[in-house]
């Protein structure tokens, strides 16, 4: 093994081995999180910049230069994909409601709330506690709070959804 595999070259830190690592990661990122083949060169450039920013952290006693570059490039690429994925899933801005638009119908919402209250009151205590906890905190927290297993929570929710007074209100006892 030559020295360029164990030490950072002072004149050219991005040698052929490092360039292959960066090219490999950029190629793997294409097609994910909206990256297209046209973005390959930009991705490679960003990864090179990240390697150069992190090169002061390289310690020859801990490993080889290519191994260090591999870790930096993998982490940097995964962080880019993760942040792009989050941006992609972000909610879209809503259009402003024009002033001439009619006011939302609150009577339907009030009727649904009253139906939900009546349906909750008709439930036995264990089912009511389960539904209320799942609605506010989710299945895992409900199971933890009620000291029951998650499958038991799901079974109770199925029982509630099967009741006739819950027709049309199933969304309020949906665990998702």
C-alpha positions in Angstrom: 0.0 0.0 0.0 1.4 3.4 -1.0 1.6 6.4 1.3 -1.2 8.2 -0.5 -3.6 5.6 1.1 -2.5 6.3 4.6 -1.7 10.0 4.6 -3.4 13.1 3.4 -1.5 14.5 0.4 -0.7 18.1 1.1 -0.6 19.1 -2.6 -3.8 17.2 -3.8 -6.1 15.9 -1.1 -8.6 14.8 -3.8 -6.7 12.1 -5.6 -8.0 9.4 -7.9 -9.1 7.1 -5.0 -11.0 9.9 -3.3 -12.6 11.0 -6.6 -13.9 7.5 -7.1 -15.5 7.5 -3.7 -17.2 10.8 -4.3 -18.3 9.8 -7.8 -19.7 6.6 -6.4 -21.8 8.3 -3.7 -23.1 11.0 -6.2 -24.2 8.2 -8.6 -26.0 6.5 -5.7 -27.8 9.7 -4.9 -29.2 10.2 -8.4 -32.9 9.3 -8.5 -33.4 9.8 -4.8 -35.0 12.9 -3.2 -35.6 14.4 -6.6 -31.9 14.4 -7.8 -31.5 13.9 -11.6 -28.5 12.9 -13.7 -28.0 16.7 -14.4 -27.3 17.2 -10.7 -24.4 14.7 -10.6 -21.7 17.4 -11.1 -23.2 19.7 -8.4 -23.5 16.7 -6.0 -19.8 15.8 -6.6 -18.8 19.4 -6.0 -20.7 19.6 -2.8 -19.2 16.4 -1.5 -15.7 17.6 -2.4 -16.3 20.8 -0.5 -17.5 18.8 2.5 -14.3 16.6 2.4 -12.1 19.7 2.2 -14.0 21.3 5.1 -13.5 18.2 7.3 -9.9 17.3 6.3 -8.5 19.0 9.5 -10.2 16.2 11.4 -8.3 13.4 9.7 -6.0 11.5 12.1 -3.6 9.0 10.4 -3.4 7.0 13.6 -7.1 6.2 13.4 -7.3 5.1 9.8 -6.5 5.7 6.1 -7.4 8.8 4.2 -9.7 7.0 1.8 -11.6 5.4 4.8 -11.9 8.9 6.4 -13.2 10.3 3.1 -15.7 7.4 2.7 -17.2 8.2 6.1 -17.4 12.0 5.5 -18.9 11.5 2.0 -21.4 8.9 3.2 -22.6 11.1 6.1 -22.7 14.3 4.0 -24.7 12.6 1.2 -27.1 11.0 3.7 -27.6 14.3 5.4 -28.4 16.0 2.0 -30.9 13.2 1.2 -32.5 13.5 4.6 -32.9 17.2 4.4 -34.2 17.1 0.9 -36.7 14.4 2.0 -37.9 16.6 4.8 -38.3 19.6 2.5 -40.1 17.4 0.0 -42.6 16.3 2.6 -43.2 19.8 4.0 -46.7 21.1 3.8 -47.5 23.2 0.8 -48.4 26.8 1.4 -52.1 27.4 1.2 -53.7 30.0 -1.0 -55.0 33.0 0.8 -58.8 32.9 1.2 -60.4 35.8 -0.7 -62.4 38.2 1.4 -65.4 37.6 -0.7 -65.4 33.8 0.2 -68.2 32.6 2.3 -67.5 31.9 6.0 -66.9 28.2 6.8 -69.9 26.2 7.9 -69.5 25.7 11.7 -72.8 23.9 12.1 -71.5 20.7 10.6 -68.4 20.8 12.8 -70.5 21.5 15.9 -72.8 18.6 15.0 -69.9 16.2 14.5 -68.5 17.3 17.9 -71.8 16.7 19.5 -72.0 13.2 17.9 -68.5 12.4 19.1 -69.4 13.5 22.6 -72.5 11.3 22.6 -70.6 8.3 21.2 -67.9 8.7 23.8 -70.4 8.8 26.6 -72.0 5.6 25.4 -68.7 3.7 25.7 -67.7 1.6 28.7 -64.9 3.3 30.8 -62.0 1.2 29.4 -62.9 1.8 25.8 -63.6 5.5 26.4 -60.2 6.0 28.1 -58.5 4.2 25.3 -60.1 6.3 22.6 -59.5 9.6 24.4 -55.8 8.7 25.0 -55.2 7.6 21.4 -56.8 10.8 20.1 -54.5 13.0 22.1 -51.3 11.0 22.5 -51.2 8.1 20.0 -51.2 4.4 20.5 -47.9 3.9 22.2 -48.5 6.5 24.8 -52.0 5.2 25.4 -50.7 1.7 25.9 -48.0 3.0 28.3 -50.5 5.2 30.2 -53.2 2.5 30.5 -50.6 -0.2 31.3 -51.8 -2.4 28.4 -50.1 -3.7 25.3 -50.4 -2.0 21.9 -52.2 -5.0 20.4 -54.8 -4.6 23.2 -55.2 -0.9 22.3 -55.7 -1.9 18.6 -58.3 -4.5 19.7 -60.2 -2.0 21.7 -60.2 0.5 18.8 -61.6 -2.3 16.6 -64.4 -2.9 19.1 -65.2 0.8 19.2 -65.3 1.1 15.4 -67.6 -1.9 15.2 -70.2 -0.2 17.4 -73.2 1.3 15.5 -73.0 4.7 17.2 -69.5 5.1 15.7 -70.7 5.0 12.1 -69.1 8.0 10.4 -66.9 8.7 13.5 -64.3 6.0 12.8 -61.7 8.6 12.0 -61.7 9.7 15.7 -60.6 6.3 16.8 -58.1 5.7 14.0 -54.7 5.0 15.4 -52.9 6.8 12.5 
